[in-house]
């Protein structure tokens, strides 16, 4: 979406792990859509887990920049604990059901109560750890890490490479892919109401051939097909699968849809006349100094929703974008934010930035733009995670084509793709792309 002079990505932002194993990166390279940085060999080899983060400043709620050393020590501890949480994949008896519960026990063990003057340092460490958990909620697309299952957490695969963006916008990629298709192949704004399968449908005037599937649109149009690949988001399936498919999906698939996690991660773009940050800063992080992962968070969304914000990425380069910050916020607070007006969000963001920088006269942003992935009727959130009570097996069940009987005379009537159907790359665009290729290949084989 064009803002100032640049563009704001309302959806996917980065290529995660831009390296030869990532099909999005390979296509983007082939189409010449990436900047020179992304192509550098050393950037492709960098293990995202260990690379130095972009130049950043961490503001505390007391209105000052926090000590970089104190922040990085706490972040290092968090990264270590998070890495250890990935080690329970395949464990018969993981120490806790969720990533959040496991991390809390470990944090309580590693950050003991301190005496006297060191108590302030400990409080700050806990506050930074609380901020790290919020960042992890954005990455996992969940309200709380207490909802993310511990045992399968390590099954997700991170590709090497320093995450990069598309200088001309992510949509350049699907545009290029679509340009290879014959005119009129893709119909947009054609909302589907019902997919009828296991049927025997005929075109008017053509009695010779019947089709097992009929796709009925909201506008009354219908399409007959032998095969339909369904790529709707898991959030839509959770809400609508009972009436979207006729007959309804088999019990096993309905249960997988119910068990897997799907949450919200939104962006809030703020455009400024002039930057209040230093030119080299690419990331402005927020820490609420009275928070601790060992204490229950407040349920008062109205009073505290903005505290879930992890901070802001500075959109680069300013010559292209103007002076724009992109904030990230996940979970119930993110969904509450969607119900507010632009004026309310802009006012709250202005107050938050004045609090964090300690500058009560900081000029307000001149405009605000935000995503609303939870309110969007065909997404109902952002992307999937493996929730407590589910496992990677549920992802595979979701991906299984229907009818289930391999001997059925009319196979592959319904095929399923999308990020939530990729067992190791869920939540990513490369997972979504690979799942589409997987289903196309299934049809090729048939």
N, C-alpha and C positions, 0 to 999 in steps of 0.2 A: 504494500500500500504506500503510495507516495506521501511522505510528509514533507517537511521543509524543502530540501532539494534532493533528498535521498529517498530511501525506502525503508519501510518497517516490516519485518517478517512477523506476521501474526501467528504463523504456525511454526514448522520446523525452522531452526535457526542455524545450527552447525552441521557439518559432516562430522560425525563422531568417529574418530580413528581413520583419518584419510590416508590410506596406504593400499598397496595392491590387493589385499584381501577384501576391500570394501567396494562393492559394485557401483555404489553412488559416486565414489571418488573416481573409479575407472571411467565411467560414462562422462562425468563432468570434465575429466581431463581430455577425453577423446573429443568432446564438443568444444573444448577451449573455453570453458566457463569459469575457470579458477584463476586467481592471481598468481604471480611468480612465487610468492612465499610457499604456497601449498605444495608446489611441485618439487621443492628442494628435498633431496634425498634424506638429509639429516632430520628434517621435519617428519618425514614418513616413518623413520625408524624410531623416533622418540616414543618411549613408553609413557602414555599420558599420565599414568600413576606417579611417575617420578620426575616429571619435567618441572622447571621453575615456573610458578604461576605468573601471569602477566603482572606488570607493575600495578600495585593496588594500595589503597589506604583503607584502614578499618576504623570506622567511627564508633565511639561508645555513646550510649544514651545520656551520659553526663556532659556531652557536647565537646568532646575532644577526640583527637586521633589517638588510638591506643598504641602502646609500645609494640612495634613490629616483632620484637623478639618474643614477648609474652604471647602474642597472637600465634606466631609460627610454632612455638613450643606446644601450645594446646592443639593446634591443627595437626601437628605431626603425631601427637598422641592419638587423636581421633583417626587419622589415616591408618595408623598401626592397628588400632582396634577394629576398624572396618575391614581391613585386609584379613584379620584373624576371623572375622565373621564369615568370610567366604570359604573358610577351610572345612566347614561342616557338611558340605555337599556329599551325600552318600553316607553320612553318619547314621548309625542305627538309632542312637539316642542323643540328639543335639541338646545342649545345656539349657535351652530356652525355646519356646515356640516361635518367638519373633526376633528380628534383628534389634528392635528397640529395647526389648527386655534384656537381651544379651549385653548390649552396649551399656545399659544402666548399671548392671551388676559389675561389669568390668571397670566402669568409670568410678563407681563407689570404692572399688578395691584399689585403683591406681591414684585416686586423688583423695588421700585421707584427710580427715579433719586436722587442721593445723592450729598451733597455739599462737596467741599474741599477734604480733605485727604481720605474720605471714598469712593471716586469715584473708587479708585483702587480695593477695596474689592468688589464693585458692578460689576466692569468689570470682575473680576475673577469669581464671582458667575455666571454671564451670560455665560462666556466661558465654565464653567463646565456644565451648563444647555444645551448648544449647544451640548456638547459631549454626554450627556444623551439622547438627541433626536436621535443622530446617532446610539447609542446602540439600541434604540427602533426600528429604521429602520432595523437593523440586525435581531432583534427578530421577527418583523412583515414581514420580507422579502419584503421591499418596498423601493422605492427611497426616499420618503418623507412622514412624518406622515400627510402631507396635503392631501395625497391620500387615507388615511384610514378613513372610515366612523365613525363618533362619536357615533351615536345612537346604532348600533349593537356591538360596541367595547366590551361592558361588557358581551356579550353572550358567548364569549370564556371562557372555564373553565380551570383553573390551578389546577392540582392535588397537594396534599401535598407531601412532601418528598424532601430531598436534591438531586438535579440532580447528577447523577453518570454516569460513562462511563463503557464500557466493557473492562476489562484488556486484553482480547484476540482479541478485535475488534468486532464491531457491526455485521460483517458478520457471526460470530459464530451462531447468532440466526437464520437467514434464512437457514444456512447450516443444523442446527439441525432439523428445520421444514421440509426441503426437504428430509432429510435422511429417513423419514417415508414413502415417496412415492415410488411406484414401479419404478424400473429402466426404464429410457427412457421416463418418464412422462413429464419431463421439457425439452423443446428445447430452447437453448440459441442461440444468434446471428441469429435470425430468424425474421428480420424486417418485419413488416406488412405494405403493401402498401394501401390496401383497405378492408373495411368490407362491404360486400353486404348483406343487410337484406331485409325482406319482399319479399323474392324470393321463388323459388321452384327449388332447386338444387338436382341433382342426382349423386351418385357415378357411375363411368363407370361400366357397367356390372350388376348394381343392380337397376333395374327399379321399384322394389317394393316400395322403401321408398324414400321420398323426404325430403329435409331439407330447413328451411327458411333462413339460414345464410351460407355465404361462405366467409371465411377469406383468402385473397390473399396476398402472401408474395412477397417481393422485388425480391427473387430468383426464382419466378415462381411457387413455390409450393402453393397448396391451401388446405384448411381444411373445411369440411362441418360440420355444427353444428346446434343443436336445440337452444342452448343458448351460448352466449359469454359474459364474464365479462370483461369490458374494464377498465383498471386501469392506462391508460397513464396520465402523468402530464397535468394539466390545461394549462400550457404554450404551450404544443404541440397541444392541442385541439384549443386554440386561433388561432394558425397559420394554422392548417391543417384540421379542422373539415369539411370544405366544400367539400374537395375532399377525405377525409379519409372514410366517410360514404356514401354509395350509396343505396337507395336515401339519400339525405342530412337530417340532424337532423331537427325535427320540430322547427318552429320559436321560440317557448317559450324557448326551451333548448339552441338554438343558442344565444339568447339574454342573458341568464344567464351566458353562457361561456364568452360572450363579456363584461358583466358588472363586474363580479368578478375580483378581483385584483390578479396578479401573478408577483412576482418580483425576484430579484437576491440577494443572500447572498453568498459570496465566502470566501474561506480560503486561506491564504498565509502562508505556513510553511517555517521557516528559521532554518537551522541547523548550530550550532556554534561549533568550536573546544572547546572553554571554555565558561562557562556562564559569562556574565557581571552583572548578577542580583544576589541578595542574595539568599541563599539556601531556605529560608522560603517563598520567594515571589512566588505566584502562578499566579499573574495577573499583567501585566504592562499596565497601561491605559495611553491614550494620550489626552491632552487638548491643542487646539490651542488658545492661550490667547487673540487673537484679534477678536475672533468670538463671535457672539451673536445670539440667536434665534430670536431676534427682527429685525435683518437685513437680507436682501436678500443674499442667498449664491451665490458664484461665479459660472458662467456657463462655465468657462474655464477649461475643464476637463484635458487638457494636462498639464496645469501649476499646478493644484490643486487637482488632483484625490486622491492623497495619504492622504489628510486631512480628507477624509471620514472614514479612518481606525480608529476603536475604540480603538485599542491596541492589546495586545497579551496575550494569555493564555500560561503558561508554561506547557508543556506536562509532566505528572507525571506517574511513577517515572523515574528520569533520568537514573537509572541503566538499565531500559528497553528501553528508547527512545533515549538516548544520550541527548545533550543539544539542545532542539528544542522548538521554539516559534511558536504558531499558531495565526496568525492575522485574524481578521474578518472585512469584508468590504462589504457594501450593495449598491444597486441602480445603477444609471448610471455610477458612478465612478468605481464601481465593474465591470461593463460591459466593460468600457474603459480599465481597467487593463487587461482583457482577450485578448485584441488586441496587447498588448506589448510583447516583447520577454522576456525570463527568465532573460537575462542579464540586460535588462532595469529595470525589477521589482526588481532584486537583488540590482542594483545600487541605485534605489530610496529608497528602504527599508534601505539600509546602511546609506544614507544621513538622512533619517527621524530619525533613532535611534541615530545618532551622534548629530542631532539637539536637540532631546528630552533629552538625557543624558548630553548634554553639553560637551561630550568627542569627540573632532575631530579626535582622533586616535583610536576610537573604531574599533576593527577588523571587517572586512566584514564577513557576514555569508559564510560558505563554500558551501552551496547548498540551492536552493529554489525549492519548489514544490507548486503548487496551483491548486485549482479547477477552472473549467470554465463552470459553469452550464448554463450560457446564450448561449454560442456558441454551446453547446451540442444539436444536432438536435432533439433528442427525449425528451428533457426536456424544453429547452428555458427559463431557470430560475430555481428557487429553490423551492418555495412553495407559497401557496395562502394566501390572506388576503381579508377581506370584504371591498371593495373599496367604495369611495363616489359614490352614485347613485345605490348601490346594498345593499342587506340585506341578512340575514340568509335564507330567503325564496329562494333566488337564489341557495344556496347550496343544499337545498332540491329538487329544480327543476332539478339541475344537477344530483342528485342521482336517480331520477325517472327512472325506467326501461321503455323500449319501446318494442312493440307498446303501445301507451297511453291508448287505449281502453281496459278496464279490461275484456270485454267480447270477446276479440279477440281469435279466435280458436287456434292461435299459440302464446301464451303469453311468456313474458320474453325473447324475442330474443336478445335484448341488455340490459345488466345490467351494472351499473356504480359504481366503487369503487375507492379508493385512498383518500389521505388526504383532497383534495378539496371537497369531498362529505360528510364530517363529520361536522355537524353544530356547535358542541361545541369544537371539538378537531382538527379543521383544522390546517395545518402546522406541524403536529407531526406524528411520526411513530405509536404511539398508536392509533391516529385517523385513519391512513391508515389501520392498522390491523383490528380494529373494523369494518371499512366499508367493508372489505373483508368478515369478518364473517357474517355481515348483509346480504350481497348478497348471500353467500352460504346458509344461513338459508332460504332466499326467495325461492331458488331452492328446498331445502329440503321440504318446506311447499307445493310446487307445486307437 
